[in-house]
Amino acid sequence: MKRQSLFLYVAWLISLIATFGSLYFSEVEDFVPCEMCWYQRIAMYPLVVILGIATFRSDFGARVYALPFSVIGAFTAAFHYAEQKIPGFGGVTPCAEGVPCSMEYINWFGFITIPFLAFIAFILITICLLFVRNNKR
């Protein structure tokens, strides 16, 4: 397997794990997603399809379509994490209804929350995609 194919495959695998994790938290654990969680899902779920097709077709040009999703998702997750962890930052953009975005369903080791997990996934996907180069130049 070529190095580029490996990075594309790893990016797809990370998006797949993140998507299944998201669905597990909402469907099995019954955690109701807040508004910011939905924005992160909107950025992550298409990556499974885009990167999956790109992986199996060895289409390295697909990184152009996937990078905006991963970068926007990373910024959204970072903002969401800041709302949870930085005092006074929460409530900058209050959620309209439902679960407040500052709600922490999980808090492993005092810092690992769902937005933190999403942020790590988006950053790892972005790093993998930056190592994928299109050879058609």
C-alpha positions as CSV (number, residue, x, y, z in Angstrom):
1,M,0.0,0.0,0.0
2,K,1.4,3.4,-1.0
3,R,2.0,6.0,1.7
4,Q,-0.7,8.3,0.3
5,S,-3.2,5.5,0.2
6,L,-2.4,4.7,3.8
7,F,-3.0,8.3,4.9
8,L,-6.3,8.4,3.0
9,Y,-7.4,5.0,4.5
10,V,-6.5,6.2,8.1
11,A,-8.4,9.4,7.6
12,W,-11.5,7.4,6.4
13,L,-11.1,5.0,9.4
14,I,-11.0,7.9,11.9
15,S,-14.1,9.5,10.4
16,L,-15.9,6.1,10.5
17,I,-14.9,5.6,14.2
18,A,-16.0,9.2,15.0
19,T,-19.3,8.7,13.3
20,F,-20.0,5.4,15.0
21,G,-19.0,7.0,18.3
22,S,-21.4,9.9,17.8
23,L,-24.2,7.5,16.9
24,Y,-23.4,5.3,20.0
25,F,-23.6,8.3,22.3
26,S,-26.9,9.5,21.0
27,E,-28.7,6.2,20.2
28,V,-27.3,3.8,22.8
29,E,-26.4,6.1,25.7
30,D,-29.3,8.4,24.9
31,F,-27.2,11.6,25.1
32,V,-29.2,14.3,23.4
33,P,-26.9,16.3,21.0
34,C,-26.8,20.1,21.5
35,E,-26.7,22.5,18.7
36,M,-22.9,22.7,18.4
37,C,-22.8,18.8,18.4
38,W,-25.1,18.9,15.4
39,Y,-22.7,21.2,13.6
40,Q,-19.9,18.9,14.3
41,R,-21.9,15.9,13.0
42,I,-22.7,17.9,9.8
43,A,-19.0,18.2,9.3
44,M,-18.1,14.6,10.2
45,Y,-20.8,12.5,8.6
46,P,-20.0,13.5,4.9
47,L,-16.4,12.7,5.5
48,V,-17.2,9.0,5.9
49,V,-18.7,8.9,2.4
50,I,-16.2,11.2,0.7
51,L,-13.1,9.5,2.2
52,G,-14.6,6.1,1.8
53,I,-15.2,6.5,-1.9
54,A,-11.8,8.2,-2.3
55,T,-10.0,5.4,-0.4
56,F,-11.5,2.6,-2.5
57,R,-10.9,4.5,-5.8
58,S,-7.5,5.8,-4.7
59,D,-8.7,9.3,-5.6
60,F,-6.2,11.5,-3.9
61,G,-7.8,14.6,-5.3
62,A,-10.7,14.1,-3.0
63,R,-8.7,15.8,-0.2
64,V,-9.8,19.1,-1.8
65,Y,-13.4,18.2,-0.9
66,A,-12.7,16.7,2.5
67,L,-10.3,19.3,3.9
68,P,-12.9,22.1,4.3
69,F,-15.2,19.7,6.3
70,S,-12.3,18.7,8.6
71,V,-11.0,22.2,9.2
72,I,-14.5,23.7,9.8
73,G,-15.3,20.8,12.1
74,A,-12.1,21.3,14.0
75,F,-12.9,25.0,14.6
76,T,-16.4,24.2,15.6
77,A,-15.3,21.5,18.1
78,A,-12.6,23.8,19.5
79,F,-15.2,26.5,20.0
80,H,-17.6,24.0,21.6
81,Y,-14.8,22.7,23.9
82,A,-14.0,26.3,24.9
83,E,-17.6,26.8,25.8
84,Q,-17.4,23.8,28.2
85,K,-14.0,24.5,29.8
86,I,-13.3,28.2,29.9
87,P,-15.3,30.0,32.6
88,G,-17.3,32.9,31.2
89,F,-16.9,31.7,27.7
90,G,-20.0,29.5,27.8
91,G,-23.1,31.4,26.8
92,V,-21.3,33.5,24.2
93,T,-23.7,31.8,21.7
94,P,-26.5,30.3,23.8
95,C,-28.3,27.4,22.3
96,A,-31.9,28.2,21.3
97,E,-33.5,25.2,22.9
98,G,-32.8,21.8,24.3
99,V,-29.5,20.7,25.8
100,P,-27.1,23.6,26.7
101,C,-23.9,23.4,24.7
102,S,-21.9,23.7,28.0
103,M,-23.4,20.3,29.2
104,E,-20.7,17.6,29.7
105,Y,-22.1,14.1,29.3
106,I,-18.7,12.6,29.7
107,N,-15.6,14.1,31.4
108,W,-12.8,11.5,31.4
109,F,-9.6,12.4,33.3
110,G,-11.1,15.9,33.8
111,F,-10.6,17.1,30.3
112,I,-11.8,14.6,27.7
113,T,-15.3,15.5,26.6
114,I,-17.3,14.7,23.5
115,P,-16.2,17.9,21.7
116,F,-12.6,17.2,22.7
117,L,-12.9,13.7,21.0
118,A,-14.4,15.4,18.0
119,F,-11.6,18.0,17.9
120,I,-8.9,15.3,18.0
121,A,-10.7,13.3,15.2
122,F,-10.9,16.4,13.0
123,I,-7.3,17.3,13.6
124,L,-6.0,13.8,12.9
125,I,-8.1,13.7,9.7
126,T,-6.8,17.1,8.6
127,I,-3.2,16.0,9.3
128,C,-3.7,12.8,7.3
129,L,-5.2,14.7,4.4
130,L,-2.3,17.2,4.3
131,F,0.0,14.2,3.7
132,V,-2.1,13.1,0.7
133,R,-1.0,14.7,-2.5
134,N,-2.7,14.6,-5.9
135,N,-0.2,13.2,-8.5
136,K,-2.1,14.7,-11.5
137,R,-0.1,17.9,-11.5
